[in-house]
Amino acid sequence: MKDLDWAALSFGYFPTDYNVRCYYRNGNWGEIEVCTDDHLNIHMAATCLHYGQEAFEGLKAYRCPDGKIRVFRMDENAARLQSTCHGIMMPEVSIERFKEMVCKVVRLNQAYVPTYESGATLYIRPLLIGISPQVGVRPASEYLFIIFVTPVGPYFKGGFSANPYVITRDCDRAAPLGTGCFKVGGNYAASLRANSKAHEQGYTCEFYLDAKEKKYIDECGAANFFGIKNNTYITPESSSILPSITNKSLIQLARDFGMNVERRPIKVEELDTFDEAGACGTAAVISPISYIDDLETGKRYTFSKDGKPGHVSTRLYRGLLDIQYGIAEDCHGWTSVVVE
């Protein structure tokens, strides 16, 4: 294991030794290649650069108290990438190839998996891009699938603590029938201006409403939203929301804990009825929300008066982490041991 100060890591890029690559040419995927170069040599007319034919995923590897390294729900990330491939007309990467490449890149870079005590993890970034040169809007004929890894600390500086959000109405993350349900870079580019403005106003993140009517909750920055009330876990349903694997896991955990679950459209006004609220995703797992400000109406929706996470959010957070780190029984078969 590398002699690094894992506890001091932020959430960003830190170089590791290897990445793995696979090329799609002449209608077929080639062999998996191991590479030490952290740069790509692509044509200036590559389709990904001009027409946005690009997709990515995000998952993590965990060094566990029992000494093993586990990866969480690889099959779900592989399936979501396939959905994105279908949505923007790229060749699918098989679930088997995806998992093989994830396991290989983690094993090759296992020295960079942070210690359990540090609270840091190894972030895994699969990336699929169209690389054939062309000027004209059509799918590429050649593609590169690459997976690299980097050790990361907490996504938010405060770690698992409640954060303030602000509703944005002058910027849309994704259209109802657009690419919001796919994990493509364009969705994140569309959020940069609103995110920057939220930070300038003193908030941790922006909070999106639906693009069509501005009546319903969409996403919290780059994460899914959930609310807690009356022993019920409630999360929005919309064609523009990215299906979060973390959210899917929390839904199952909530059911395991004896809670009810509702997935449905949520009007903005319903925020007033939630006892707890949070954003969830791979990077932060759960980011509890202290309050959400609606600057247009002057309304503040408060979920944590003392800035501390609620007890349900805390239980869900700890429950999921314990499974990811091999501490609790993995009764749903979510984790894979990649290094014994």
N, C-alpha and C positions, 0 to 999 in steps of 0.2 A: 504494500500500500504506500502511496506517495506521502511524504512527510509535509503535509500542508495544514494550514490553520483552517480546517473545515468550518468551524463555528463562525469565522469572519466572512464567509462567502455571502455575496449578494446574489440576486437573481440576474444573471447575465452570462456572457460567453467566456469560457475559460478553455484554452486549448488542451486537447488530449492527444493520444498517440495515433489512433487509427479511426478510419471511417470505412464503411462498406458500400459498394456501388453495384448497380446492375443496369445494363443498357437494353432498351427495346429497339430492335432494328429488323426490317424486312418481315414485320408481323409477328415477331417472336421475342421473348425475353432471353437474354444471354446468361452467361455464368456469373455467379457472385464474385466480385473482386474485392480484395482488401487493399486499402490505399493509405499512405501516410501523408499525402498532400492535402492541406485544408483549403485549397483553391480549386475552382472549376474553370476549365478551358472550353468556353462555348462561343458559338458564332454570334457576331453582333446583330444578326437578323433572326436569332433564335425566337421561336414562337412565344416562349414564356416571357420574354422581355417586352414584346410589342402587343400581344393579345391576351396576356394574363393566364395562359394555360399552365397553371401551377397549383399544386395542392400540398398540404403538409399535415402532420399529426404531432401529438405531444404525449409522451407517457414517461414513466419513471422507473428506475431500478433502486432498490432499497437494500442496504447492508443491515441485516437483522441481528438481534441479540444472540441468536443461535449460531452466528457466523456465516449463515447462508446469504446469498444475494437473490432477491426475488423481484420479478417484474409483474406489474398489476394489469390484468385484463388486456393482454396483447390482442386476443381475438376480436375484441370490441373495437379497438383502434383500427385493426385491419379491415373490419367490416365497414367502418365509417369511411375509411379511405376509398374503398370500393364504391360506396355510395357517391362520394365526391367525383370519382373517376367517371361514373355513369352520368353525373350531372353536367360535367364540362368536357365530355367526350375524350377521355384518355383511356388507354388500355388498363384493365384492372391488374393489380398485383395480387396474386393468390394469397389467401390467408396463410398457407404453409410457407411460401417464400418470405412473406412479411415477418412471420415469427422466427424463421431461420436466421434472417438478417439481424433482427433485434437481438437474439441470443448471441450471435457471433460478435456483434459490435460491443455488447456488454462484457462478454468474456475477454475480448481483446483489450478492453480498457478497464478491467476490474480494479486496477490499482487506483483509479480515480473515483471509485464509489466511496462516498464519505462514510465516516464512522457513524454508527447508530446514535451515539451520545451527542453528536454535533447537531442533529436535527436537519442536516443537509442531505440531499439526494443526488442521484445521477439522472439528469434530464436527457431524454432520448428524443431526437428530432428526425423523423422520417420526412423526406422531401421528394416530390415527384414533379418534374418539369419537362415541358416540350422543348426539344433542343434543335430540331431541324430548322434550317434557315428558310425563311419565306417572307414575302411581303404580300399580304392578302389574308383576309379573315377566314381561316379554316383550321381544322385540327392538324397538329403536327404529325409527321410520319415517324419521327424518332423521339425517344424519351430517355431520361435518366432518372433512376430511383436511387437515392442516396440516403444513408442514415448516419448521422454523427451524434456524439454525446458530449455533454458538458456538466460538470458538477455545479449545483446551484444551492443557494440558501433560500430563505423565505421570499415569496413573491412581493409581499408588502413588508416594509421596514419594521413595522410593529409586530409582525408574526400573527398569531391567532388573537387578534383584538378587534374591537368594533371600530368601524370606519364610517365617515360621513360621505354621502353620495348626493349628486344634484341632478334633477331631471333636465334633460336637454330636449328642446322642441325645434330648434333651428338646424338640426342635423339628423339624418337618418343613417342607421348602420346598414340596413338592407331592405330591399323592396319585398312585399309579400310573396311574390312569385319569382323572386330573383335568386341569388346564391347564398342567402342567409343561412340555409340549412346545410351548406357545404363548408368545409374548412379550407378556404382559399384566401390568399393574401389580400385580395381586393377588399374583402370585408373589413380587414384590420386597417388598411389604408384609409378607408372611409370613416374610421373612428378616430383618427389621429387628431383632427382639429377639435372635435368635441372633448376629447380626453385632455388635450393641452389647455383648453379653456377652463375645464373643471379644476385642473391643478392650479391655474392662475387665480381661481376664486377660492382656493383653500380646501378643496374637496379631494378625497382620495380617487374618486372615479366618477364618470358620467353614468346616467341612468336613462335608458332609451324607452320611449313609448312606440307603439305600432306606427308604421310609416303612413298607413292609409287614413286613419281617423284620429290619431293621437289620443285615444281613449283607454288603450289597454297596455299593460306592462309587456315589454319585449325582453331586453337583456340588460345586465349590469355591466357596462363596458364590454369586456370580452368573456363574460361569464354568465351562466344561467342564474335566475333568481328563484328563491324559495321563501315562503312565509309559513309561520307556525301559529295556529290558533285551535283551540278546542281539541287538543290531542290529534291534530290533523296537519300533515305535511302537504302544502299547496304550492304548485309550480305552474307557470304559464304553458299554454299549448298554442303554438302558432307555426305556420309554414316558414316563417323567416328566422326561427330560432335554431341555432346549432344544437343537435342532440348531444348533450354532455354525458360522457361516460361516468364522470363523478356524480352528476345528478341522478343518473340511472341507478348507481350503486347506493346513493343515499336514500332513494325511494325504497329500495329493497330493505335497507337497514331499518328505515322507519317502520315498515311492515313487520320486520322481525321484532322490533321493540313494542309491538302492539298498537301502533299508530294507524290512523286512517290516512289514505293518500288521495289527493285530487289533482288531476292534470287537466287544466281548463283555462279559457281566457280569464284574465283578472283585470278588472277595471281599476284605474288609478285610485279611485275613492276607497277601494277596499283595503288599501295600505293602512288606513286608519284603524282597521280591525285586527291587525296582526300583533301578537305578543312578541314575536321574534321575526327577524328577517335576515337573509344572508345571500351572498353570491357564492357560487361553487364552480370549481373547475380543476383541472389537473395541477396547474401551477400553485394555487393557494389552498387547494382542497376546499376549505370553507373560509370565506371572509365575512364574519358577522357585520351587519350594518347597524351603526348607532342611530343614524337618522337620515332621512332623505328630504332635501329641500326642493320645493317647487317655487322657484323665484318669480315665475309669472303670476302665480296666485298668492304668493306670500305664505303658503302653507308649509309647515314642517311636520313630517311623519316620524315620530320618535319610537324606537324599539329598545333602546338601552340608555337610560338616564345617567348611569354611572360609567358608561363607556366599556363595560365588561360584556362578554358574550353571554347569551342566555343559556339556561341549563339544558334545553333540548338540543340546541346547536352544539354545545360542548359535548354532550353525549354522542351525537352523531359523528362529530369530528374525531373524538377519541376512539369510537368504535371502528371507524373506517381505517384510521391509522394503525390500530392494533392488528387488523387483518393484513394490511399492506406490509407490516413489519413482522408478520408471522407470530405475533404474540397471542392473538385470539384465534379460535378455530375458524378455518376458512371453509365453512359449510357449503358455500356456493361455488367453490372451485375457481375463485377469481385470480389467485396468484400462481405464478410458475417459478419454480426454483431453477435458476440458470447457472448458478455456481454453488456447489455443495460446500 
